């Protein structure tokens, strides 16, 4: 059971890091980087990364929030196409 636990910890850390990278690429307006990560299966809303920061689910900013707040419309469209969560506040 310990080997499975280590494997799941590694996978969790990879998911957190991938989410962090997606958030950073969205903040910077890196369309190619966002596209690549999404095509690799990175979670579009970066939930695991945000939860690792101890945010409550309804209070964190997704990559879509960052892209929209900075006017990166190509990235906004891309994130929505990949299922990015759009909510009206």
MDAnalysis code that builds the backbone (N, CA, C; Angstrom):
import MDAnalysis as mda
import numpy as np

u = mda.Universe.empty(267, n_residues=89, atom_resindex=np.repeat(np.arange(89), 3), trajectory=True)
u.add_TopologyAttr("name", ["N", "CA", "C"] * 89)
u.add_TopologyAttr("resid", np.arange(1, 90))
u.add_TopologyAttr("resname", ["UNK", "UNK", "UNK", "UNK", "UNK", "UNK", "UNK", "UNK", "UNK", "UNK", "UNK", "UNK", "UNK", "UNK", "UNK", "UNK", "UNK", "UNK", "UNK", "UNK", "UNK", "UNK", "UNK", "UNK", "UNK", "UNK", "UNK", "UNK", "UNK", "UNK", "UNK", "UNK", "UNK", "UNK", "UNK", "UNK", "UNK", "UNK", "UNK", "UNK", "UNK", "UNK", "UNK", "UNK", "UNK", "UNK", "UNK", "UNK", "UNK", "UNK", "UNK", "UNK", "UNK", "UNK", "UNK", "UNK", "UNK", "UNK", "UNK", "UNK", "UNK", "UNK", "UNK", "UNK", "UNK", "UNK", "UNK", "UNK", "UNK", "UNK", "UNK", "UNK", "UNK", "UNK", "UNK", "UNK", "UNK", "UNK", "UNK", "UNK", "UNK", "UNK", "UNK", "UNK", "UNK", "UNK", "UNK", "UNK", "UNK"])
u.atoms.positions = np.array([
    [0.819, -1.189, 0.000],
    [0.000, 0.000, 0.000],
    [0.866, 1.258, 0.000],
    [2.036, 1.224, 0.590],
    [2.903, 2.394, 0.640],
    [3.349, 2.822, -0.755],
    [3.612, 1.847, -1.650],
    [4.016, 2.189, -3.018],
    [2.896, 2.929, -3.735],
    [1.658, 2.481, -3.546],
    [0.522, 3.167, -4.175],
    [0.411, 4.582, -3.641],
    [0.607, 4.748, -2.365],
    [0.510, 6.068, -1.755],
    [1.560, 7.011, -2.329],
    [2.783, 6.527, -2.490],
    [3.841, 7.354, -3.071],
    [3.501, 7.720, -4.512],
    [2.968, 6.759, -5.265],
    [2.583, 7.020, -6.648],
    [1.486, 8.059, -6.706],
    [0.490, 7.937, -5.854],
    [-0.598, 8.909, -5.860],
    [-0.104, 10.285, -5.421],
    [0.840, 10.335, -4.493],
    [1.421, 11.618, -4.075],
    [2.167, 12.281, -5.228],
    [2.901, 11.494, -5.995],
    [3.636, 12.022, -7.145],
    [2.652, 12.548, -8.186],
    [1.603, 11.789, -8.456],
    [0.598, 12.222, -9.427],
    [-0.105, 13.492, -8.963],
    [-0.402, 13.569, -7.684],
    [-1.036, 14.766, -7.131],
    [-0.112, 15.971, -7.280],
    [1.151, 15.806, -6.975],
    [2.109, 16.903, -7.116],
    [2.254, 17.335, -8.573],
    [2.202, 16.373, -9.502],
    [2.271, 16.714, -10.925],
    [1.036, 17.504, -11.339],
    [-0.118, 17.096, -10.852],
    [-1.356, 17.801, -11.171],
    [-1.333, 19.230, -10.615],
    [-0.818, 19.382, -9.407],
    [-0.691, 20.713, -8.808],
    [0.263, 21.572, -9.634],
    [1.405, 21.022, -10.004],
    [2.389, 21.772, -10.789],
    [1.831, 22.129, -12.167],
    [1.132, 21.205, -12.806],
    [0.536, 21.494, -14.106],
    [-0.502, 22.610, -13.997],
    [-1.292, 22.598, -12.945],
    [-2.260, 23.667, -12.719],
    [-1.583, 25.002, -12.499],
    [-0.499, 24.980, -11.747],
    [0.266, 26.217, -11.514],
    [0.804, 26.760, -12.834],
    [1.328, 25.870, -13.661],
    [1.850, 26.295, -14.959],
    [0.749, 26.884, -15.831],
    [-0.424, 26.276, -15.820],
    [-1.541, 26.786, -16.619],
    [-1.948, 28.177, -16.145],
    [-2.030, 28.358, -14.842],
    [-2.364, 29.676, -14.295],
    [-1.308, 30.698, -14.724],
    [-0.033, 30.351, -14.614],
    [1.038, 31.280, -14.981],
    [0.994, 31.625, -16.465],
    [0.791, 30.624, -17.315],
    [0.725, 30.872, -18.761],
    [-0.473, 31.765, -19.090],
    [-1.598, 31.550, -18.423],
    [-2.783, 32.384, -18.651],
    [-2.526, 33.816, -18.194],
    [-1.854, 33.984, -17.069],
    [-1.525, 35.323, -16.561],
    [-0.629, 36.094, -17.526],
    [0.285, 35.365, -18.170],
    [1.260, 35.994, -19.056],
    [0.746, 36.187, -20.483],
    [-0.396, 35.585, -20.792],
    [-0.917, 35.684, -22.149],
    [-0.216, 34.758, -23.126],
    [0.338, 33.674, -22.625],
    [1.082, 32.713, -23.440],
    [0.109, 31.713, -24.069],
    [-0.436, 32.084, -25.226],
    [-1.432, 31.249, -25.898],
    [-0.869, 29.883, -26.260],
    [0.343, 29.838, -26.777],
    [0.943, 28.555, -27.143],
    [1.134, 27.657, -25.923],
    [1.580, 28.249, -24.821],
    [1.769, 27.473, -23.600],
    [0.459, 26.944, -23.044],
    [-0.578, 27.777, -23.044],
    [-1.898, 27.343, -22.576],
    [-2.422, 26.228, -23.470],
    [-2.299, 26.413, -24.785],
    [-2.759, 25.398, -25.735],
    [-2.062, 24.073, -25.490],
    [-0.759, 24.107, -25.361],
    [0.009, 22.886, -25.139],
    [-0.451, 22.160, -23.868],
    [-0.559, 22.905, -22.776],
    [-0.952, 22.282, -21.509],
    [-2.349, 21.677, -21.598],
    [-3.283, 22.385, -22.205],
    [-4.639, 21.856, -22.335],
    [-4.656, 20.604, -23.209],
    [-3.886, 20.605, -24.271],
    [-3.815, 19.430, -25.143],
    [-3.182, 18.242, -24.435],
    [-2.381, 18.508, -23.416],
    [-1.762, 17.441, -22.629],
    [-2.688, 16.926, -21.523],
    [-3.864, 17.538, -21.412],
    [-4.840, 17.057, -20.440],
    [-4.820, 17.750, -19.092],
    [-4.132, 18.879, -18.997],
    [-4.120, 19.629, -17.737],
    [-5.544, 20.110, -17.454],
    [-5.959, 20.039, -16.213],
    [-7.306, 20.451, -15.821],
    [-7.508, 21.935, -16.103],
    [-8.502, 22.251, -16.918],
    [-8.714, 23.603, -17.423],
    [-8.968, 24.629, -16.318],
    [-9.561, 24.216, -15.213],
    [-9.858, 25.147, -14.124],
    [-8.816, 25.126, -13.009],
    [-7.792, 24.302, -13.160],
    [-6.688, 24.210, -12.193],
    [-7.189, 23.998, -10.766],
    [-8.205, 23.150, -10.623],
    [-8.817, 22.942, -9.305],
    [-7.835, 22.429, -8.253],
    [-7.047, 21.435, -8.618],
    [-6.138, 20.836, -7.639],
    [-5.091, 21.838, -7.188],
    [-4.586, 22.624, -8.116],
    [-3.613, 23.657, -7.759],
    [-4.229, 24.657, -6.791],
    [-5.410, 25.141, -7.120],
    [-6.050, 26.133, -6.260],
    [-6.399, 25.563, -4.892],
    [-6.853, 24.324, -4.855],
    [-7.152, 23.713, -3.551],
    [-5.881, 23.553, -2.727],
    [-4.758, 23.345, -3.401],
    [-3.497, 23.213, -2.668],
    [-3.097, 24.528, -2.018],
    [-3.683, 25.620, -2.487],
    [-3.410, 26.935, -1.906],
    [-4.373, 27.272, -0.772],
    [-5.225, 26.313, -0.427],
    [-6.191, 26.425, 0.664],
    [-7.327, 27.401, 0.378],
    [-7.598, 27.655, -0.884],
    [-8.756, 28.467, -1.233],
    [-9.996, 27.599, -1.202],
    [-11.094, 28.198, -0.846],
    [-12.366, 27.504, -0.980],
    [-12.706, 27.486, -2.455],
    [-13.370, 26.453, -2.878],
    [-13.656, 26.247, -4.290],
    [-14.281, 27.471, -4.942],
    [-15.177, 28.167, -4.267],
    [-15.864, 29.288, -4.893],
    [-15.066, 30.591, -4.827],
    [-13.925, 30.601, -4.189],
    [-13.195, 31.847, -3.987],
    [-11.906, 31.974, -4.792],
    [-11.505, 30.956, -5.526],
    [-10.226, 31.069, -6.225],
    [-10.411, 31.566, -7.648],
    [-9.319, 32.038, -8.219],
    [-9.316, 32.477, -9.615],
    [-8.797, 31.340, -10.478],
    [-9.535, 31.046, -11.514],
    [-9.117, 30.033, -12.473],
    [-8.233, 30.694, -13.531],
    [-7.594, 29.901, -14.383],
    [-6.856, 30.494, -15.498],
    [-7.744, 31.416, -16.340],
    [-9.016, 31.064, -16.484],
    [-9.956, 31.889, -17.235],
    [-10.122, 33.275, -16.600],
    [-10.207, 33.324, -15.280],
    [-10.301, 34.611, -14.587],
    [-9.087, 35.493, -14.891],
    [-7.899, 34.892, -14.787],
    [-6.681, 35.664, -15.026],
    [-6.609, 36.158, -16.465],
    [-6.904, 35.278, -17.415],
    [-6.851, 35.674, -18.828],
    [-7.851, 36.785, -19.115],
    [-9.061, 36.653, -18.595],
    [-10.093, 37.665, -18.836],
    [-9.717, 38.997, -18.194],
    [-9.165, 38.944, -16.981],
    [-8.825, 40.184, -16.271],
    [-7.701, 40.955, -16.959],
    [-6.927, 40.252, -17.773],
    [-5.817, 40.888, -18.473],
    [-6.115, 41.139, -19.954],
    [-7.331, 40.793, -20.372],
    [-7.745, 41.061, -21.743],
    [-7.197, 40.104, -22.785],
    [-6.802, 38.909, -22.378],
    [-6.269, 37.916, -23.313],
    [-7.425, 37.115, -23.914],
    [-8.112, 37.721, -24.873],
    [-9.348, 37.125, -25.406],
    [-9.114, 35.797, -26.115],
    [-7.977, 35.627, -26.780],
    [-7.701, 34.343, -27.430],
    [-7.611, 33.218, -26.401],
    [-6.989, 33.509, -25.288],
    [-6.867, 32.500, -24.234],
    [-8.221, 32.255, -23.578],
    [-9.004, 33.311, -23.386],
    [-10.344, 33.156, -22.818],
    [-11.154, 32.200, -23.697],
    [-11.162, 32.447, -25.011],
    [-11.899, 31.568, -25.932],
    [-11.398, 30.132, -25.837],
    [-10.099, 29.967, -25.817],
    [-9.489, 28.645, -25.757],
    [-9.892, 27.909, -24.479],
    [-9.812, 28.593, -23.360],
    [-10.167, 27.968, -22.079],
    [-11.643, 27.579, -22.058],
    [-12.496, 28.407, -22.616],
    [-13.922, 28.078, -22.672],
    [-14.141, 26.870, -23.581],
    [-13.447, 26.830, -24.715],
    [-13.556, 25.687, -25.619],
    [-13.168, 24.387, -24.925],
    [-12.222, 24.451, -24.025],
    [-11.778, 23.267, -23.298],
    [-12.598, 23.002, -22.033],
    [-13.680, 23.748, -21.874],
    [-14.587, 23.501, -20.754],
    [-14.354, 24.355, -19.536],
    [-13.651, 25.444, -19.688],
    [-13.415, 26.344, -18.556],
    [-14.737, 26.821, -17.955],
    [-14.790, 26.842, -16.657],
    [-16.008, 27.206, -15.930],
    [-16.247, 28.701, -16.037],
    [-17.426, 29.031, -16.553],
    [-17.845, 30.429, -16.676],
    [-19.001, 30.644, -15.709],
    [-18.837, 31.595, -14.812],
    [-19.892, 31.853, -13.825],
    [-20.178, 33.355, -13.786],
    [-21.398, 33.662, -13.558],
    [-21.794, 35.056, -13.365],
    [-21.823, 35.325, -11.871],
    [-21.160, 36.376, -11.473],
    [-21.113, 36.706, -10.046],
    [-22.093, 37.803, -9.728],
])
